[in-house]
Amino acid sequence: MCGSGTLLIEAALIAQNIAPGIFRKGFAFEKWRDFDANLFEAIYNDDSRERAFEHHIYGSDAGYYAVQAALKNVQAANQQRFISVRQIRLEEIKQPFGVQVPSEANSEALPIVMMNPPYGERLAQDKNVFQLYQAIGTTLKHQFAGATAWIISSNEEALKCVGLKPSQKAHLLNGELDCLF
């Protein structure tokens, strides 16, 4: 459920300690009267704190157009060496793209699964959203046992269908929507 790849790209950039917004063409504060262009240039183009990233990020989506958008955005962000994206339905994932999930004894190597599934806000709110969240729970239980999973959604009823008890919850906004993470 990678959509256009935003979470994938942001995760790769954060892991490399690359500043957010690095690919933006401009910022509103550049129009301020006291904007210091030289200071901004020195700060913005300082890559001295970037760090090596030796892991890989896997993204998937059932939608062809979402995958194509994600691939395009990953390439535009020059992160294709760190991010793989493929089209696959959640229920078809047998293991994380061929990556063996290690035992819980080696918890540092366990994958982190992040999902931003449909909330039912734009789509008709029906049983399909609840079935999707049930499938999320089934996949997490059987294919990602031991992994840390994070799901963001504004649909609290659908989140209950996952069937797993969260160890942590955080309230946040995704756009204008109140969400649980």
N, C-alpha and C positions, 0 to 999 in steps of 0.2 A: 504494500500500500504506500509506495514511495511517491506517488503523484508526480509532480514535476521535478523531484529530486532535492528540494530545499533542505530537508533534514540530512540527507546524505552529504551534500556539499558543505553545509555548516559544520557537521561533525568532522569532516576531513580538515577543514580550515582551522577549527578550534584545536584539533589534535596537533596541527603543525604550528600553532600559535600565530596564525596569519590573521591580521585584523579584520573584523567584520566590515562589510561594505567596501572592500578593497577594489571591487570591480565596478563600483559606481562611477558614473561620468561626472557627478557633481553633488554637492550638498547645499542645503538651504543656508546654512551658516556662512557660506562663502560670500553671501550678499550683504552680510552685516557690515556696518560702517567701520568697525574696529577690527575687522578680519585681517589677520597677519598671514599673508600668502607664503612668506618665507618660512615662518615657523611651521605652518601646516605642511609645506613641502618636505621639510626636514623630518617631521614626525610621521607623516603618511608613507613616505618611501623608505623608512628605516626597516630593513628586514633582518636586523642583527639578532633578534630574539626568536626567529623561526627555528623550529626543531625538526629533527628527522621523524618520520612516521613510518613505522615498519609493520603496520597491520593492514587489513583490507576491509572495506565496507561493501556490503552486499545489499542491493535494493531490488525490489520486485513490485510488480503491479499486474493485475489481471487485465488492465486496459491497454490496448495497443498504443493509443495516442498519449497516454500518460507515460509509458515507457519511452516513446520517441521524444517527448518533451524532456524527460529526465536525462536521456542520453545527450541531447543537444545542450542542456544546461551544464551537465558534468564536463562536457568538452569545452564549453565556453569558459568555465572556471578552471580549466587545465588540471582537472583532478582525475582524469580517466585512468591513471596508473594506480590510483588508490580506491577507485569505486567501480564496481561492476553492477550492471542493471540488466534484468531480464524479465520477459513477460511470462508469468506463471500464476496460476490461481493458488490461493493460500492452501487449499485442501490438497494440492498436488505436491507441495514441498515435503520431501522425504527427510531431508536434513539440510542444514544451512548451506545450500549450493555445493555440496560435496565436502564441506568442512566438518571434520569429526568434532563433536562436542566432547571435551575432556571430562573426566570425572570431577565431582565436586571437590575432591581433595586438592585439585589444582585450580582453585577458584579464580586465580589471576588470569587464567587463559580462557575463562568462560565468556561466551559471547554476550553482548548486550543487544536485546531486540527492542526496537522502537517502532511503534505503529501510530499512525494518524488515520484511523479508518473513517469511513463516512459516518456522520453523526445522525443522518436522517433529516437534516435541516434543509438541504436543497432537494433531496429525493423525497418521494412520498414516504411518510412514516408508516411502515407496514412490517409484517412479520419477517421480511427479507433482511432488514437491518438486525433484528434479533437473531436470526439464523447465522448471519455473518459473525456476530459477536460470539455465538456458541462455537462456531468453527475456529475462531481465534483461540478460544480456551482449549479446544481439543488439540489444535496444532501446537500450542505452547506446551501442553502437558506431554504430548507424545514425541515431538520433534525437537523441542528446545528445553528438555528437562534439565534443571540445574542452572539455566541461563537467567540473567536478570532481564525482566521485560518491563517496558514502560509503554502505556497506552494513553493517548490524549483523546478526550471526547467530551462533548457537551451533553451527551445522552446518558444520564445516570442509569436509566432503566436498562438500556442496552449493555452498559458495562456490567451490570449484575449477571447478564447472560454468559459472561466469560467463564464464570464458575470457579475462579481462583480468588483467594483472599489476598488483597494487596498488603504488603508490609509497610508501605508508605503511600500517602496521598498528598497531592499539592493542588491547591486551587490556583488557576491562572486564567488569563484571557487569551483567546485565539481570535484576533480581530476584535469583534464586539461580543463574541460568545463566551459566557462563563463556562469554563471547562474544568475537568478533573484530569490530573496527570498521575 
